[in-house]
Amino acid sequence: MPEKIYLPVKGVGVDLIRINRVAGVYRRRPERFLKRIFTEKEISLLLERNNPVSSIASRFAAKEAVSKALGCGIGAVQWRDIEILADARGKPEVYLQGEAARWAGSHGITGVLVSMSHDTPFALAEAIAYGNR
């Protein structure tokens, strides 16, 4: 059995959002909404889907959850400072940039794990920030 590695949890965040709330904002001004919240890589990933609204909502919730896990919330960091992409197997991976990366570094956070799900009418995400002892 492989040796387990334990990293200290620095913060936990969760967010639950109604998919139709995100859908309403997205449908009014899709390009403006996407460019304000998501990076170009995220937008490409989201728009590959046949019906992207549920995925947009869960990724939006994930960014909120990550900001909460960092301990600062959106405002102290920008939406696009948190990038969530999929690895080769589809697992979401969090990449921090700009102010989010600076905040994490100054608070001993070395990474963030995130899990997302959606089932109408809700999208849900949970994030765990971890770091050095």
N, C-alpha and C positions, 0 to 999 in steps of 0.2 A: 504494500500500500504506500503511495507517495506521501512524503512528509507534508504536513499542512503548514502553511505560512499564515500567520495572523498579523493583520495590519490594524492599527487603531482606527476606529470610526471617529471621524471629526464632525460629521453632521449627517442628518437624514432629512430628506424632503419628499413630499408627496403632493400631487395635484390631481384634481378631478374636474373635468370640464364637460359641459354639454356640447356634443358634436354640432347640433344645430346653431348654437351661438357662434362658433367658429365659421360654420358654413355661411351664415348671414354676412359676416364681415368679408369673408373670402369672395363671395359671389358679387358683392357690391363693387369691389375694386381689387380683383385678383392679383394683378401684377404689383400694385403698390403694397398690398398686404404681404405677399410673399417676400418681396425685396426688403421690407422693413424687419421681418422676423427671421428669415432664413438666409443662409449663405448660398452661393451659386451651386455648390455641390449638393447641398440639401434640396434645393429647388429641383435640380435635375433628377435626383432620386425620387422625390415625391411625384413629379409629373410623369414619371414612367408608368404609374399605376392607372388603371382604367377609371377608377373612381377615387381620386386622391383625398377627398375631404376628411374621411375618418383618420387616415394616416397623418394629414396635416394637423388635425386636432390632437392626436396622441403625441406628436412631436412637439407641438406647442406646450402641452401639459408637461412633457419631459423637460423642456427648457425651464419652465417654472419650478419644477421639482429640483432640478440641478441648482438653480439660484438659491433655493431654500436650503439645500444641503450644504452649499458653500457658506451659508449664514449671512447672506447680504441681500438677497432678493433682487428682482429686476429693478433697475434704477441705479443701483450702485454698479451693476454690470449691464451691458447692453445685450439685447437678444442675440445679435450676430456674434458676440464674444463666446457664445456656447454653440458648438457645432456637434451635431449627432449624426454620425454616419453608420453604415452597416459594414461589418467585417465580411469575409468571404462566405461565411455560413449564415449571414443575416443578423447576427447578434449586434445590437446597437453599441457603439463606442462613442464616448464623450471626448471631445477635443476642446480645450480652453484656449482662448486667444485674448489679446488686449487686456482690458481691465480685469476680466475673469481670471486670466492666468496670473496677473500680478496679485490679485486678492488671494487666490489659492496659495501661491508661493509664500506670501507674508503670513499665512495662517497654518502653515505646515501641511497643506493638502497636496498630495502628490497624484491623486487620480480620483475619478468619480465613476461609479457603476450606475447604470440606469436600466430600468425595465419599463416597457410600455405595453398598453393593451387598449383595445376599444371594442365596445359592444353597444350598439345604439340603445339608449341615447347618450352614453357617456364614453369619454376617453380618460384613461388613467395612466399616471406615471409615478414611479418611485425612484429616488436617487439616493445613493450612499456615497458620501465623500470620505476618503481614507487618506492616511498619511503616515508620517514617521512618528515614532514614540515621543 
